[in-house]
Amino acid sequence: MRYSCARSLCEVLMLLLVAAPAWAVAMAWTPIGNPGNACDPQSQGCFGAVGYAYNIGTYEVTNAQYAEFLNAKGASDPSVLYSTGMADFGGITRSGTLGSYTYSVVPGRGDMPVSYVSFFDALRFANWMNNGQGTGSTETGAYTMLGNDPKVSRNAGATIVLPSEDEWYKAAYYDASSASYFAYPAGSNAQTTCSAPTAAANSANCGNDVGNFIPDDTPVGSYIGSASPYGTFDQGGNVWEFNEAIFSGPFRGYRGGASFNDAFYLAASFRGDDIYPDEEGGGIGFRLAYIPEPSTGFLVFAGLLGITGWRRVRA
């Protein structure tokens, strides 16, 4: 067995393990360096400038990872972290009664990205990760929820967060070697090819090429030849991904396109700006960012290690 890995990914990928009990969610992180880069002008603004080094999830948050979260915090589920759409079309089922709910991954869907999550669900997952998992709060930490405030924003000193639009954009499109941006997130200015999983470059799960119903997700990292210049996977296609951008009214930001979208929606020029923060639906998920600080209590290892929830490919 080997782990899928783009050439650049092997050079830069780090594994961050939260110092917590064995049940804890482990997540792969990709370092994003080159602080102080210029932004990329688009019709709706200039995006991608970040003045600090950070890490971003190499993959989208998976059903298996979100199910761990639900089993830690969803016995009564007062914040409605679970959607019935996850059972009907997604990858997680719920059993039991109020106060003793338990959650299971649908067989064969553990490594697929979680969907049927709201923006608020993503922030609460980030809070839980930021607070060390386990019994960690979902309501404070990286974000102070105050119920479901549609204008909630990142707290100072937050470590594990939902990416800002600039953090997400830089990880997807910026090429440090040329100090410029690509038009598509697999390191190309040519439009991404929608296809079934493949090792071919500049390919993604889009255009309904995997199937004809929602969701047609693929396991994260399935397009092994289509990493971003930094080494992230699936920032184009598979599921849309929330970011922190705030728009007029209650709307929040999302980018990257989903399995049922044409390749145009994967482009840097397309900006999602019309989703309600409590809206849950097929084809939208998220990844996290990690902003290192001294004495965080995390253990950082270079290289690729085998852990539950990572995309595995048989040799």
Backbone torsions as a table, in degrees:
resi	resn	phi	psi	omega
1	MET	NA	140.0	175.1
2	ARG	-134.0	165.3	178.0
3	TYR	-102.8	135.8	179.3
4	SER	-61.8	140.0	-173.4
5	CYS	-160.2	118.4	170.9
6	ALA	-71.0	156.1	-175.9
7	ARG	-56.0	-47.1	-179.8
8	SER	-67.3	-31.9	-179.3
9	LEU	-62.3	-40.4	-179.6
10	CYS	-61.6	-26.2	-177.6
11	GLU	-84.6	-27.7	-170.2
12	VAL	-118.6	-16.5	-172.0
13	LEU	-68.3	137.3	173.3
14	MET	-119.4	151.1	173.7
15	LEU	-108.7	124.6	178.9
16	LEU	-108.2	117.7	178.0
17	LEU	-107.5	123.4	177.1
18	VAL	-70.6	132.3	-179.0
19	ALA	-75.4	86.0	-174.2
20	ALA	-149.0	174.8	-179.0
21	PRO	-58.9	170.0	-171.4
22	ALA	-63.3	-21.6	-178.4
23	TRP	-78.3	-8.1	-170.1
24	ALA	-65.4	153.6	176.0
25	VAL	-71.2	127.3	172.8
26	ALA	-104.4	140.6	-173.5
27	MET	-134.9	140.6	176.7
28	ALA	-87.9	135.3	-178.1
29	TRP	-122.7	143.0	174.9
30	THR	-111.1	125.6	179.6
31	PRO	-71.0	136.5	175.5
32	ILE	-117.4	106.3	-176.4
33	GLY	-99.6	-146.5	177.6
34	ASN	54.9	52.2	-179.7
35	PRO	-63.8	150.1	178.8
36	GLY	87.4	12.9	178.8
37	ASN	-65.7	153.7	177.9
38	ALA	-73.0	159.3	176.9
39	CYS	-83.9	168.6	-177.7
40	ASP	-108.7	112.3	-177.1
41	PRO	-68.2	128.9	173.8
42	GLN	-132.8	170.6	-175.2
43	SER	-63.0	-27.1	-177.7
44	GLN	-99.4	3.4	-179.8
45	GLY	149.7	-170.8	-180.0
46	CYS	-120.9	120.4	-167.0
47	PHE	-123.6	156.2	169.9
48	GLY	101.8	-6.7	178.7
49	ALA	-76.9	123.3	178.7
50	VAL	-134.6	128.8	-172.8
51	GLY	-93.4	14.7	-177.1
52	TYR	-149.2	159.2	174.0
53	ALA	-81.4	146.1	179.9
54	TYR	-155.0	177.2	174.7
55	ASN	-122.2	151.6	176.0
56	ILE	-131.5	151.6	179.5
57	GLY	-56.6	127.3	177.7
58	THR	-61.5	-32.0	-177.8
59	TYR	-127.9	164.3	170.1
60	GLU	-66.8	151.7	174.2
61	VAL	-61.4	132.4	-173.3
62	THR	-96.9	167.5	174.0
63	ASN	-57.8	-41.2	-179.1
64	ALA	-62.5	-41.8	179.7
65	GLN	-68.5	-41.8	-179.7
66	TYR	-69.4	-33.1	176.7
67	ALA	-64.2	-36.5	174.7
68	GLU	-60.1	-42.7	177.6
69	PHE	-60.5	-47.0	-180.0
70	LEU	-62.0	-41.3	-180.0
71	ASN	-69.3	-23.8	176.5
72	ALA	-82.1	-35.1	-169.4
73	LYS	-125.5	-0.7	-171.1
74	GLY	-112.7	23.8	-179.7
75	ALA	-60.1	-38.8	175.1
76	SER	-108.9	-22.9	176.4
77	ASP	52.6	54.1	179.7
78	PRO	-66.8	-23.9	-179.3
79	SER	-92.7	4.0	178.5
80	VAL	55.1	58.7	177.8
81	LEU	-78.0	-17.3	-178.6
82	TYR	-108.7	138.5	175.1
83	SER	-115.8	140.4	178.6
84	THR	-63.8	-20.2	174.9
85	GLY	-61.0	-26.2	178.0
86	MET	-63.3	-35.5	179.1
87	ALA	-80.0	-39.2	-174.8
88	ASP	-73.1	-41.5	-174.1
89	PHE	-132.8	-13.4	-173.8
90	GLY	-95.3	-127.1	-173.1
91	GLY	-141.7	12.5	-175.6
92	ILE	-137.2	134.2	175.9
93	THR	-112.7	157.1	178.1
94	ARG	-122.0	141.9	176.0
95	SER	-135.7	170.0	-179.8
96	GLY	90.8	-168.2	-177.3
97	THR	-122.6	165.8	-179.0
98	LEU	-50.8	127.5	-177.5
99	GLY	97.9	-18.0	178.7
100	SER	-139.6	31.5	176.7
101	TYR	-61.8	142.4	169.9
102	THR	-130.0	158.7	-170.8
103	TYR	-131.1	141.7	-179.0
104	SER	-133.6	148.3	177.7
105	VAL	-82.4	135.4	174.8
106	VAL	-63.5	129.2	-178.0
107	PRO	-51.9	133.0	178.4
108	GLY	85.2	-1.7	-176.8
109	ARG	-118.3	8.0	-176.7
110	GLY	-61.8	-38.2	-177.9
111	ASP	-90.3	4.7	175.9
112	MET	-86.2	154.3	-177.7
113	PRO	-67.5	140.5	175.1
114	VAL	-66.5	141.9	172.9
115	SER	-138.4	-175.2	-170.9
116	TYR	60.3	35.2	172.8
117	VAL	-112.4	149.5	175.9
118	SER	-94.6	169.9	173.1
119	PHE	-57.7	-41.6	179.0
120	PHE	-64.4	-37.5	176.6
121	ASP	-60.5	-43.0	-179.4
122	ALA	-62.6	-41.5	178.7
123	LEU	-65.9	-38.5	180.0
124	ARG	-68.9	-36.3	173.9
125	PHE	-63.3	-41.9	177.6
126	ALA	-62.4	-42.8	176.8
127	ASN	-58.2	-46.2	-178.8
128	TRP	-61.4	-43.7	176.3
129	MET	-64.9	-44.6	-179.9
130	ASN	-60.3	-32.9	-176.5
131	ASN	-92.0	11.3	174.3
132	GLY	92.1	9.1	178.3
133	GLN	66.8	-154.6	-179.6
134	GLY	58.8	-120.1	179.0
135	THR	-90.6	8.0	-178.8
136	GLY	-53.7	145.8	-176.1
137	SER	-66.6	145.7	170.7
138	THR	-96.3	-9.3	-170.6
139	GLU	-101.7	-18.6	178.7
140	THR	-135.9	168.3	179.8
141	GLY	125.3	-110.4	177.2
142	ALA	-65.2	-32.0	-179.8
143	TYR	-136.9	144.2	172.4
144	THR	-100.4	110.0	-167.1
145	MET	-73.6	-41.2	-179.3
146	LEU	48.0	56.1	-172.6
147	GLY	76.3	-129.5	176.7
148	ASN	-123.1	72.6	179.0
149	ASP	-74.9	115.5	-176.4
150	PRO	-65.5	-15.6	-180.0
151	LYS	-103.1	15.8	-179.1
152	VAL	-55.5	141.9	-178.2
153	SER	-135.3	167.4	-176.5
154	ARG	-65.7	136.5	175.9
155	ASN	-81.8	149.4	174.8
156	ALA	-59.6	139.1	177.9
157	GLY	83.0	1.2	177.9
158	ALA	-61.7	143.3	-176.4
159	THR	-108.3	-51.7	177.6
160	ILE	-109.0	123.2	-167.3
161	VAL	-143.0	166.0	162.6
162	LEU	-73.0	137.0	-177.7
163	PRO	-62.3	144.0	165.3
164	SER	-66.9	165.3	178.3
165	GLU	-61.1	-39.3	179.7
166	ASP	-67.1	-40.9	177.7
167	GLU	-62.2	-44.2	179.9
168	TRP	-64.8	-45.8	-175.8
169	TYR	-63.6	-46.1	180.0
170	LYS	-59.9	-45.8	-178.9
171	ALA	-62.3	-31.5	-177.0
172	ALA	-82.4	-40.9	-164.6
173	TYR	-119.9	-17.1	-172.6
174	TYR	-80.3	137.1	177.2
175	ASP	-113.9	104.7	-175.8
176	ALA	-64.9	-29.8	-176.8
177	SER	-66.3	-29.6	179.2
178	SER	-112.9	-0.9	-177.0
179	ALA	52.1	43.6	179.6
180	SER	-143.4	177.5	-176.3
181	TYR	-114.7	143.1	169.6
182	PHE	-87.4	159.8	178.9
183	ALA	-80.2	-24.7	-178.0
184	TYR	-128.4	154.0	-167.7
185	PRO	-80.7	5.9	175.8
186	ALA	-106.0	28.1	176.6
187	GLY	72.5	44.9	-178.0
188	SER	-149.9	148.7	170.8
189	ASN	-93.7	-9.4	175.0
190	ALA	-82.1	147.7	-179.5
191	GLN	-60.0	136.6	179.0
192	THR	-60.4	142.8	175.1
193	THR	-88.6	125.2	175.6
194	CYS	-82.1	129.6	-176.4
195	SER	-161.0	172.5	167.0
196	ALA	-68.1	163.5	-179.2
197	PRO	-50.3	136.0	-174.0
198	THR	-156.1	161.2	173.6
199	ALA	-89.0	-3.1	-178.8
200	ALA	-64.7	147.3	179.1
201	ALA	-69.8	155.4	173.8
202	ASN	52.8	46.9	177.7
203	SER	-121.8	155.8	-178.9
204	ALA	-158.9	165.6	175.1
205	ASN	-83.5	93.3	-179.6
206	CYS	-152.2	174.9	175.5
207	GLY	64.5	20.5	-178.2
208	ASN	57.4	29.8	-178.6
209	ASP	-80.4	-14.1	177.8
210	VAL	-89.1	-29.8	-178.9
211	GLY	-171.4	-169.4	-174.8
212	ASN	-125.1	21.6	177.2
213	PHE	-143.0	162.6	-179.6
214	ILE	-97.1	134.3	-5.5
215	PRO	-93.7	149.6	176.2
216	ASP	-110.7	52.6	-175.4
217	ASP	-72.8	156.4	173.1
218	THR	-120.3	154.9	176.2
219	PRO	-54.6	141.1	-177.4
220	VAL	-58.8	141.0	179.5
221	GLY	79.3	12.5	-177.4
222	SER	-68.4	-26.9	-178.4
223	TYR	-93.8	78.3	-165.3
224	ILE	-70.4	-16.3	177.0
225	GLY	-96.6	9.7	-170.6
226	SER	-126.4	41.4	173.9
227	ALA	-71.3	154.5	170.9
228	SER	-68.0	168.5	178.8
229	PRO	-55.3	-32.1	178.1
230	TYR	-82.1	-23.3	177.5
231	GLY	115.4	17.8	174.7
232	THR	-87.0	160.8	-179.8
233	PHE	-122.1	148.4	171.3
234	ASP	65.2	25.2	171.2
235	GLN	-74.6	-8.7	167.4
236	GLY	-121.1	124.6	178.5
237	GLY	85.3	-177.0	-177.0
238	ASN	72.8	-81.1	172.3
239	VAL	-137.4	150.4	167.0
240	TRP	-59.1	155.2	-179.7
241	GLU	-129.6	130.0	176.0
242	PHE	-64.9	148.2	164.0
243	ASN	-133.3	179.2	-172.3
244	GLU	-81.6	-4.1	-173.5
245	ALA	-55.5	138.2	177.9
246	ILE	-111.9	132.7	179.3
247	PHE	-116.6	-176.9	179.5
248	SER	-61.3	145.2	-176.2
249	GLY	68.9	-144.5	-176.2
250	PRO	-91.9	0.6	-168.4
251	PHE	-70.3	144.6	177.7
252	ARG	-122.2	165.9	-170.4
253	GLY	-91.9	155.7	174.2
254	TYR	-155.2	155.3	-177.7
255	ARG	-148.8	165.2	165.3
256	GLY	106.1	-16.4	179.5
257	GLY	76.8	161.2	-178.5
258	ALA	-126.3	177.6	-175.6
259	SER	-60.3	-28.5	-175.7
260	PHE	-95.3	3.0	-179.8
261	ASN	-96.1	149.6	171.5
262	ASP	-65.7	160.2	-175.6
263	ALA	-61.0	-24.9	179.0
264	PHE	-53.1	-36.7	-175.2
265	TYR	-72.7	-10.5	177.8
266	LEU	-83.4	-12.3	-171.2
267	ALA	-71.3	154.7	175.7
268	ALA	-60.2	-25.9	-177.3
269	SER	-76.3	-13.0	-177.9
270	PHE	-99.0	126.5	-176.5
271	ARG	-124.5	115.7	176.9
272	GLY	-78.8	128.0	-173.7
273	ASP	-143.1	24.2	-171.6
274	ASP	-136.9	35.9	178.9
275	ILE	-112.7	134.4	176.4
276	TYR	-72.2	145.1	-175.8
277	PRO	-67.4	-17.9	177.3
278	ASP	-100.9	6.9	-177.5
279	GLU	-78.6	133.1	177.6
280	GLU	-121.9	135.6	179.5
281	GLY	-164.4	163.9	177.1
282	GLY	-67.1	144.0	175.3
283	GLY	88.4	10.8	174.4
284	ILE	-133.5	129.9	-179.2
285	GLY	-142.5	-145.4	-177.1
286	PHE	-168.4	163.6	164.5
287	ARG	-129.4	167.9	-177.6
288	LEU	-110.4	164.9	170.5
289	ALA	-120.6	154.0	179.3
290	TYR	-128.8	122.3	-179.0
291	ILE	-107.1	105.9	-172.9
292	PRO	-64.4	142.6	171.6
293	GLU	-138.2	153.9	176.0
294	PRO	-60.2	146.4	173.5
295	SER	58.8	43.1	178.2
296	THR	-81.2	-14.4	-177.5
297	GLY	84.3	10.6	178.1
298	PHE	-97.4	151.9	173.4
299	LEU	-105.5	126.9	-178.0
300	VAL	-114.0	128.5	-179.9
301	PHE	-122.1	138.4	173.9
302	ALA	-81.1	151.4	173.3
303	GLY	97.9	-170.9	-177.4
304	LEU	-113.1	124.0	178.4
305	LEU	-121.6	153.5	-179.2
306	GLY	-83.7	116.9	177.5
307	ILE	-138.5	157.6	178.0
308	THR	-61.0	136.3	176.7
309	GLY	98.2	-11.5	177.0
310	TRP	-82.9	153.7	178.4
311	ARG	-70.8	122.9	-178.4
312	ARG	-113.1	139.1	178.8
313	VAL	-130.5	127.2	-179.9
314	ARG	-73.6	138.5	179.3
315	ALA	-70.1	NA	NA
